[in-house]
Amino acid sequence: MAPTSMTKGKGKAVEASSSTLGATSSSAASSSNSDSDSDLSSSESDSESSDDEISQEYLNSFLEKARQNALARQKEKEKSEVVRVDEDKEEDVIQLEKEPEEQSLPPLDPGALPASYIELGESRKAGPSKVRDIDAEQAEKMTSTITAPAKPPPAKELSKDGKALTKKQIKAMKNSTTGKSWFDMPAPAEADLPRLHREYEALRLRNQLDPKRFYRKDEGEGKGVKGLPKHFAIGTIVAESTPFGTASSDNLTRSARKRTLVDELVDDAEAKSYAKKKFKALQQVRGAKGKRTLAAKQALRKPKW
C-alpha cells in the first residue's frame, strides 16, 4: 500500500497501538485457553481421584438419610396441614389434627356354646322360668353310657284256674277301676246300685237344699238307676283321736252322727226351714189339682145372680 499523509506522525502511533492491542488480546486469549485447558485437566484428574474415593456404603448412607427426611416430612404433614385458598379470597383454612380412625371390631363368633341353665317360657303368661340342674344332667349322661340289661317282658295275667286271661276278661278288669290317675276307684257292684241311688240322688238335689248356690245339671238326672255314673264312691268320715277323747267339729258324737247322707242333710236347721218352705209350695200346687177341688171349681162356675 502507498504511504499517505495519515501514515505519518500520529497515524503511525495509532497503528502501532492497535497492533500492540491485537498482540495483547491474542496473548490473553492464548493464556485463557491454556488456563481453561489446565482447569479441565485438573477437574478431570480430581473427578478421577474422587470416583476412586466414593464407595457403595457412602451412597447407601445418603439414601438412608433421604428416606428418613421424607418420612419426617410426611409425618409433619399428617399432624398439621395448612391449606391456603386462592390469594384473591384471602382466606386461610386450618385443618386440625386428624382423628385416629376407629378400628373395626373383629367378627364375634364364639362357636358352639353350651345350653343355658335357665329355660324361659314361650310367652309371658307361660309361668315362671325353670332352672336346669346341670350336675344332675351330667350324672344322667354318665350313667346313660352304662348299658343296663333289658327288662324282661311282662308276664301274662292268669286266672284262678291258672289259665291266661282272654282279651275280653282283660278289658273287663280295666273297666272295673278308674285307673291310677283316679286312685283306682272301683265301680260299684250292680247289687248295690238301688241302695246307692238314694244317696246319689240326694247329692244331685243339693241345689234345691241350698238356694244360694248354683250347680250344673247332671247328665243322668231323672233316669233312675241307669243314670248313675259308671265309677263313683261314697265315703265316711273317719274319727280322729283327740287328746281327751272329746267331740269336736270334725269328730261328732255317735248320737249326732247319722246313718245316711239324706239324714244328715235333713237334720241341718237351715236345710230344714228351706225344705219346709219348698214342701208347702209343692203341696199347694198339688192340692189345687188334687182331691176336693171339683166342688170349689163348680162353685166358681155358678152365676152370681
Secondary structure by P-SEA (a helix, b strand, c coil): ccccccccaaaaaaaaaaaaaaaaaaaaaaaaaaaaaaaaaaaaaaaaaaaaaccaaaaaaaaaaaaaaaaaaaaaaaabbbbbccccccbbbbbccccccccccccccccccccccccccccccccbbbbbaaaaaaaaaaaaacccccccccccccccccccccaaaaaaaaaccccccccccccccccccccaaaaaaaaaacccccccccccccccccccccccccbbbbbbbbbbbcccccccccccccccccccaaaaaaacaaaaaaaaaaaaaaaaaaaaacccaaaaaaaaacccc
